[in-house]
Amino acid sequence: MRNNSDLPSGLWSGERVFIIGGGFSLIEQFNIPYELYKEVDQGNVPVKALTPYLSDLWDKRVIGINRAYELGEWVDAIYFYDCSFYNHYRTLLDRFGGLKFSSCSRFINNKSRGIRYIPIDRDSKTGISGKSDHIHFNFSSGGAAVDLATKLGASEIVLVGFDMCNGSNQETHWHGGYKEKEEPIRQEAKRKNKLYQKKMPHKRHSKPWRALLRDTQKKGVELANSSYRTAINEIPQVGLGEYL
């Protein structure tokens, strides 16, 4: 069978890699004014307006999850899983000059958008795939990116914004979330005369971390969680300042 993977194994051999998840605690951790966050949330200013507050990460090796590519070219790579994500954000995604990885099947033989296709290993749901050119999805794009960082050669992986819980005012994401996904649910609730409430799949997203810690340790890779607010109990929690 032809190998369709575009995974450049060992590209960042021996490097420390930060992975930026979608958790709201990023706003708190980098002292981003709440008023600015609300402007981003409401779409009044672009996500890139948050970038000056993240200057400590500019010179670091960074993988961004989903909308983190909007922060700018200092994000070295992004990973997204859903084809629907590309359909909605394709205009800005196409302009992003960093590495772009996805497990969306539309990119298996279509390289015109500069997106590298990484197949999902279906033999197991969690941990680090034993196949050098595949990754496990690990129930979320953030979990998949840990496998990706390992395959890229990282010796240390530091999680930022991996909350698995909402903020104190029920905020779900530092970038305001995904309104294109919320709106159909909101309209359905309105049609049924029900109160719309945001629901996040935190329970599902929390499943893979024990397996990810086990497998990264087996490979001699240090996995640490430096998220300011987090419900992940399996990963050693280390202050971000330790790495900056």
C-alpha positions as CSV (number, residue, x, y, z in Angstrom):
1,M,0.0,0.0,0.0
2,R,1.3,3.5,-0.9
3,N,2.3,5.6,2.1
4,N,0.4,8.8,2.0
5,S,1.8,10.4,5.2
6,D,3.6,13.7,5.0
7,L,5.1,13.5,8.5
8,P,8.7,14.7,8.5
9,S,9.9,12.5,11.3
10,G,12.7,13.8,13.4
11,L,12.5,17.4,12.0
12,W,12.9,18.9,15.5
13,S,15.1,16.2,17.0
14,G,16.0,16.9,20.6
15,E,14.1,20.2,20.9
16,R,11.6,21.5,23.4
17,V,8.2,22.0,21.9
18,F,5.4,24.1,23.3
19,I,1.8,23.1,22.3
20,I,-0.8,25.8,22.5
21,G,-4.2,24.4,23.2
22,G,-7.5,26.2,23.2
23,G,-8.1,26.6,26.9
24,F,-9.1,30.0,28.3
25,S,-6.4,30.0,31.0
26,L,-4.0,31.3,28.3
27,I,-5.6,34.7,28.8
28,E,-5.0,34.5,32.6
29,Q,-1.5,33.0,32.3
30,F,-0.1,35.8,30.0
31,N,-2.0,38.6,31.8
32,I,-4.0,39.5,28.7
33,P,-6.6,42.1,29.6
34,Y,-10.1,40.6,29.8
35,E,-11.5,43.5,27.8
36,L,-9.2,42.6,24.9
37,Y,-10.3,38.9,25.2
38,K,-13.9,40.0,25.0
39,E,-13.2,42.1,21.8
40,V,-11.6,39.0,20.3
41,D,-14.5,36.8,21.4
42,Q,-17.0,39.1,19.8
43,G,-15.0,39.4,16.6
44,N,-14.3,43.1,16.9
45,V,-10.5,42.6,16.8
46,P,-8.5,39.8,15.2
47,V,-6.9,37.0,17.3
48,K,-3.5,38.4,16.4
49,A,-4.2,41.3,18.8
50,L,-3.2,38.9,21.6
51,T,0.2,38.2,20.1
52,P,2.2,41.0,22.0
53,Y,1.3,39.4,25.3
54,L,2.8,36.1,24.2
55,S,6.2,37.4,23.4
56,D,7.9,34.9,25.8
57,L,6.9,32.2,23.2
58,W,8.0,34.0,20.1
59,D,11.5,32.4,19.9
60,K,10.3,29.0,21.1
61,R,9.4,26.0,19.0
62,V,5.6,26.1,19.0
63,I,2.7,23.9,17.6
64,G,-0.7,25.6,17.7
65,I,-4.0,23.8,17.8
66,N,-6.7,24.9,15.4
67,R,-7.1,28.7,15.5
68,A,-3.7,29.3,17.1
69,Y,-2.3,29.8,13.6
70,E,-4.1,33.2,13.7
71,L,-1.5,34.4,16.3
72,G,1.1,34.9,13.6
73,E,4.1,33.4,11.9
74,W,6.0,32.8,15.1
75,V,3.8,29.7,15.6
76,D,6.0,27.2,13.8
77,A,3.2,24.7,13.0
78,I,-0.5,24.0,13.4
79,Y,-2.5,20.9,13.6
80,F,-6.2,20.5,12.9
81,Y,-8.3,17.4,12.5
82,D,-11.6,18.3,11.1
83,C,-12.2,19.0,7.4
84,S,-15.0,21.3,8.5
85,F,-12.5,23.5,10.3
86,Y,-10.6,24.0,7.0
87,N,-13.8,24.7,5.1
88,H,-14.6,27.6,7.5
89,Y,-11.1,29.1,8.0
90,R,-9.5,28.3,4.7
91,T,-8.8,31.9,3.7
92,L,-6.6,32.7,6.6
93,L,-5.2,29.1,6.8
94,D,-4.0,29.3,3.2
95,R,-2.0,32.5,4.1
96,F,-0.3,30.9,7.1
97,G,3.3,30.3,6.2
98,G,4.3,27.8,8.9
99,L,4.0,24.0,8.7
100,K,0.4,22.9,8.4
101,F,-0.6,19.4,9.5
102,S,-4.0,17.7,9.3
103,S,-5.7,14.3,9.4
104,C,-8.5,15.6,7.1
105,S,-8.7,13.0,4.3
106,R,-9.2,15.6,1.6
107,F,-5.4,16.3,1.8
108,I,-4.3,12.7,1.1
109,N,-3.4,13.4,-2.5
110,N,-4.0,17.2,-2.6
111,K,-0.9,19.2,-1.7
112,S,-2.0,22.4,-3.4
113,R,-2.9,24.1,0.0
114,G,0.5,23.3,1.6
115,I,-1.2,21.1,4.2
116,R,0.7,17.9,5.2
117,Y,-1.6,14.9,5.6
118,I,-1.0,12.8,8.8
119,P,-3.1,9.6,8.9
120,I,-4.7,8.4,12.2
121,D,-3.6,5.1,13.5
122,R,-6.9,3.2,14.2
123,D,-5.3,0.3,15.9
124,S,-5.6,2.1,19.3
125,K,-7.3,5.3,20.4
126,T,-4.7,6.6,22.9
127,G,-1.0,7.1,23.5
128,I,1.8,7.4,20.9
129,S,1.3,5.3,17.8
130,G,3.9,2.7,17.1
131,K,3.7,3.5,13.4
132,S,6.4,6.1,12.5
133,D,4.1,7.8,9.9
134,H,0.8,7.8,11.9
135,I,-0.5,9.4,15.0
136,H,-3.2,8.5,17.5
137,F,-6.1,11.0,17.7
138,N,-6.3,10.8,21.5
139,F,-9.9,12.1,21.5
140,S,-8.8,15.7,20.6
141,S,-6.6,17.7,18.3
142,G,-4.5,18.6,21.3
143,G,-3.9,15.0,22.2
144,A,-3.1,14.2,18.6
145,A,-0.5,17.0,18.6
146,V,1.4,15.4,21.5
147,D,1.9,12.3,19.3
148,L,2.8,14.6,16.4
149,A,5.4,16.5,18.5
150,T,6.9,13.2,19.5
151,K,7.2,12.0,15.9
152,L,8.8,15.4,15.0
153,G,11.6,14.5,17.4
154,A,10.7,16.6,20.5
155,S,12.7,15.7,23.7
156,E,10.4,17.9,25.8
157,I,6.8,18.7,25.3
158,V,5.2,21.6,27.3
159,L,1.4,22.0,27.2
160,V,-0.1,25.5,27.4
161,G,-3.8,26.2,27.5
162,F,-4.8,22.5,28.1
163,D,-7.5,23.3,30.6
164,M,-10.1,20.6,30.1
165,C,-12.4,22.9,32.1
166,N,-14.1,26.2,31.5
167,G,-13.0,29.6,32.9
168,S,-14.5,31.1,36.0
169,N,-17.2,32.8,33.9
170,Q,-17.7,29.7,31.8
171,E,-15.3,30.9,29.0
172,T,-14.5,27.9,26.8
173,H,-11.5,29.1,24.6
174,W,-9.0,31.9,24.7
175,H,-9.9,32.8,21.1
176,G,-13.7,32.9,21.7
177,G,-14.5,29.4,20.5
178,Y,-16.1,28.2,17.3
179,K,-19.2,30.1,16.6
180,E,-19.7,28.3,13.3
181,K,-20.3,25.1,15.3
182,E,-22.4,26.8,18.0
183,E,-24.8,28.6,15.8
184,P,-26.7,25.5,14.4
185,I,-27.0,24.2,18.0
186,R,-28.2,27.6,19.2
187,Q,-30.8,27.8,16.4
188,E,-32.0,24.2,17.2
189,A,-32.4,25.1,20.9
190,K,-34.4,28.2,19.9
191,R,-36.6,26.2,17.6
192,K,-37.4,23.8,20.6
193,N,-37.8,26.8,22.9
194,K,-34.9,25.6,25.1
195,L,-32.2,27.6,26.8
196,Y,-28.9,27.3,24.8
197,Q,-25.9,26.4,26.9
198,K,-22.4,25.8,25.7
199,K,-21.2,22.3,26.4
200,M,-17.6,21.2,26.1
201,P,-16.5,17.6,25.7
202,H,-14.1,17.9,28.6
203,K,-14.7,14.3,29.8
204,R,-13.9,12.8,26.5
205,H,-10.8,15.1,26.0
206,S,-9.5,14.0,29.4
207,K,-9.3,10.3,28.5
208,P,-5.8,9.9,26.8
209,W,-3.4,11.5,29.2
210,R,-2.4,8.5,31.3
211,A,-1.5,6.6,28.1
212,L,0.3,9.6,26.6
213,L,2.4,10.1,29.7
214,R,3.2,6.3,29.8
215,D,4.2,6.3,26.1
216,T,6.3,9.5,26.1
217,Q,8.2,8.3,29.2
218,K,8.9,5.0,27.4
219,K,10.4,7.1,24.5
220,G,12.4,9.3,26.9
221,V,10.3,12.3,26.1
222,E,9.4,14.7,29.0
223,L,5.8,15.7,28.9
224,A,4.7,18.5,31.3
225,N,1.6,20.6,31.7
226,S,2.2,24.3,32.4
227,S,-1.4,25.4,31.9
228,Y,-2.5,28.0,34.4
229,R,-5.8,26.3,35.1
230,T,-6.2,22.6,34.3
231,A,-8.2,19.5,35.1
232,I,-5.5,17.1,33.7
233,N,-4.2,15.3,36.8
234,E,-2.1,12.7,35.1
235,I,0.6,14.9,33.6
236,P,3.2,16.6,35.9
237,Q,2.3,20.2,36.3
238,V,5.2,22.6,36.1
239,G,5.2,26.4,36.1
240,L,5.7,27.9,32.7
241,G,8.5,30.1,34.1
242,E,10.6,26.9,34.4
243,Y,10.8,26.8,30.6
244,L,11.0,30.5,29.8
